[in-house]
Amino acid sequence: MGAISHPVRVDLLLHLRGFAAVADEMSVSEAALELGVDQPLLSRRLRALERELGVELLDRTRRQIALTPAGTALLPRARHLIDQADHLLRSIRRHDRESFVVAVPSSCDPAPLARLVALLEAEGVDVRLASDSDEAPEPAAWTVEACDPDAATWLTPLGAATAPGTAEGPVSLSSLRPRRGGERTQVLALPRDLDDPAGRLRRLADRAGIGPATLRRAPHQLAVAETLAGRASLVCARHEAVTYGLSWSPFIDQVARGHRLVEQAPPPGPLAAGPLREQALALLAACVGAPEEGRG
């Protein structure tokens, strides 16, 4: 008794991907190159898809490929199915692997931080961001933490932020001290810079003639508001001033924040060594405002 034959069903998702690529490129050869398959194989997939659906999807009578009405109707549905399948695969893979948590200071520059996330996601690393201001921080694979500048991996130069439109250019810390007979302007610093156990900023300010009555600790938003109003100068990093449209002048004095990377081994394979690790660390350095020459 002969074997019962069954119709061969096509791999619908695979064939729809081929059809969508041809529709995008309007060329079988270009679509094959984009998908990384041979042109004859892609052509066979298209024919198989047309047989499965019982319609012609491509008008091959012209010099340049065009979609038939059936192909035009199918295309948005095909793209929707492809997107749904890709989303499903990403969700399953993300669920199956442990997240790579990166903890950064809350004052980080968001632009390079976003580029870091995109870089790691493109390499299949399920990255999740955490902040040092979280009340219950979770264990992080990478933690960028504040440290003494003498032991830092990255140095972030500090300067004076002032109201928008004021002069910019290198200034000394002593230029912020009150002038006899002049209007008294307060000098504000963010908590993280004045809460330093070593008291580095306070010592430098004292030497510059700026005492505790003038140098005051202020929460971030209040410090920015006072500076925008022209009632204060704010000691901060350049990216913090730029975020709020403040003018910023670097200090001639060696006033800097220090940061270092605390790493919980082992990192995912792509981040153990090589170009990806170097790019990721460079973006972390940019997040804390370290200039190229100040990155370790």
N, C-alpha and C positions, 0 to 999 in steps of 0.2 A: 504494500500500500504506500503510495507516494506521500512525501511530507507535504503538509498543508502550508502554502506560502502566505505570508502576511505582508501587507504593504509596508514599505520602509518609511517611517516618519522622520521628518527632518528635525534637526536641532534648531527649533524655532528662534530662540534667542540669538544663537550664533549667526543664523542666516539673516535675521533682522539687523544685526550689527553691520553685516556686509552691505545690505541694501541701504541703510542710513549713510554709511560712508560713501557709497557711490552717489547718492543723492546730494551729499555735501560737496563732493569734488566734481560731479558731473563727468566722471571719467573712471572707468574700471581700473585702468593701470595706476592712476594716482591713488585711488582708494585702496588698491592692493598694497601699494607702497606704504600707505598710512597704517594699514592693519598689520603689515609685516607678513603677508602671505603671497603666494604666487598668483599671477593674474588668471591663469586657467582655472585654478582652484576656486577663486572668487567668482568667476563666470559660472562655474558649475553650481555653486551655492545659490546664485541668483536664479538660475533656471529651475533648480529644485524648489526654491521658495515659490516661484510662479506656478509650478505644477501643483504644489501643496495647496495653494490658495485658489487655483483655477482661474487666474487672471494674469494678464501681462502688466508688469510694473514699469517696464522701460520701453520707450519707443526707440527701436534700433534702426529705423528706416532713414533717419537723418544722419548727416555728417557728424553732428554732436549729439550725444545721448541726451534724452529728455524724459521726464516722467510722464506716464500715461495718466489719465484721470484717476484710475484705480491706484496708481503709485502715489499720486498727490494726496489722495484720501488716506492712504495707509501711513504715510510718513510721520505725521504727528502722533499717531497711535503707537507706531514702532518706537519712536523716541521716548514716549512715556513709559513703555514697557522696559526699555533699556535702562532708563533712569531708575525705575522702581527696582529692577534686579540689582543694579550697582549699589543702590542704597541698602538693600537687604544684605548684600555681601559685606559691605563696610560695617554694618551694624553687628553682624555675626563675628567678624574678625576682631572688631573692637571689644566685643564682649568676652572673647576668648583669651585676649592678652591683657596683661597687667598694664595699667596706665603709667606713663613716665611723668612723674610730677616734678615740675620746676617751680621752686619757691623764690620769689623776687621781692625786693623792697617795694612798698606801696607807691613810692615816688618814681618808679621806673618810667622811662619814655615809652609810650605805648606803640609807636611806629615800628622800631626794631623788634619789639616783643612780638608784634603781629607777624613780622617776617620770619621770626624764629619758629613760631607755631606752623606757619605754612611750609617752611623748610622741612621740619621734622615729619609733618603729616605726609608730605610728598614722598618721604622715604619709608612710610609705613609705621612710623612711631606714633603711638596713641598718646599724645602729650596733653597734660592738664596743668593749668596754671594755678598757683597758690600765692597768697600774699603774706608778708611778715606781720601784717596787722590782723590776721585771722585770730579769733579768740581761741580756737582749738585747732591749731595747725596739724595737718596730716603729715606723716613721714614723706619726705621728698627725696627723689633720686639726686637732684641737683638743688642746692640752696645757695643763693647769692646773699652773703651776710656781711654786715658792716664789720670793720676791723680797724686796727691802728694802721694809719697810712704807711708806716715803716715796714709792716708785714703784709701789705696788700698785693693782690694780683693785679688789681686795676685801681687807678687813681682818678678821681673826678675833681677837676679844678672848680673852686668856688669863686664867686664874684658878687658884685652888688647889682641887684635889680632895682630899677627906679621906674617912675611913672612913664607911660608911653611917650615917645617923642623927645625924651631927654638925651643928653650927649652920651655916646658910647665910646669906649676906648679904655685901655688898661688904667687902673687906679690903684692906689695904695689903701690898705685898710685904715690907715690914719686919716685919710681924706673924709671918712664918715664921722669923725668925732665932732662934737658940738663946737661951734665957733663962738668966741666971746662976743656978746652983743648981737649975735645973729639969731634967726628963728631956730628953735630947738626941734630937730627932726630925730625921731627914734630910729634905732637900728634893730631890726627884727631878725630872728634866726629860727629855723624850724626845730621842733623838739629833738629830732634825731641828731642834730649838730650840737645842741647844747646839753643833751643828756649823755654825751660821751664821758665815760668814767674818768678818762685821762684829762678831761677839761681842756683839750687842745685849743679850741676856738676861743674860750674865755681867756686863756693865757695870752694868746696872740692879740686879742682885743685889748687886754690890759696894757700890753707893751705899746700898743698904738694909741693909748690914751682914751680908750672907750671903756668906761666902767660899767658895773652892773646896773646903774640907774639908766644908762642909755641903751645897752644891749639887752634886749628882752626876748624871752621865749614866747612864741605865738603859734597856735595851730595853723595848719597850712592855709585853709580858706580865709581865716581872719588876717593872716599875714599878707596874703595877696590883696585882699580888699583894702587894707591900710596903704599898701604900696600903690595900688591903682588910684587911690584918692590923693596921692602925692603927700601923704603924711608920714611916710617911712621909707627907709631903704631896707631891702630884704637880702640877707646873705643866703645865696642858693646856687644851684648848678644852672648852667645855661639852658638846658632843655626845660627846666621848670619855669624859667622866665619866659621862654618862647611860647610855651603852652598858653600863657595868659596875656601875650602881647606886650610884655614889659620890656623896657630897654635893659640891656645887661652889659656890664663891664667886668672883665676878668681882673682879679687881684694880681698886682705885681708880687705881693707877698706869697709865700708858699702855703696857701690855705687850700686844703683838699680833703675830700672824703676818701676813705679806703674801703675796698670790697674784696672779698675772696670767694672762691668757689669751694663749697663743701660737697663732696661727691660720695654717694653711697655705692660701693662696688657690688656687682659688676654692672656697667651700663649696657644698654642694648648693643648688639654687635656693630651697627653702623656708627655708633658714637664712642666706641672704644678707642679708635685711633683713625687717622686719615683726614681727608679733606672735609668730610661732613662735620667731624668734631671741631675742626678749626673754624669752619664757617659758623657753627652754632655758638662757640665761645666768643667769636668776634661780635656776634649779634648781642650776646649777653653783656659784653663790655659796652656796646653802644647803648644798651638799655639803661645803664647807670651813668651814662654821660662821659665815659672815659674816651679821650681822644686817641687816635691811632698810636701816637708815640708813647702813650701812657698805658698801653695794654700789654700785659705779660703773657 
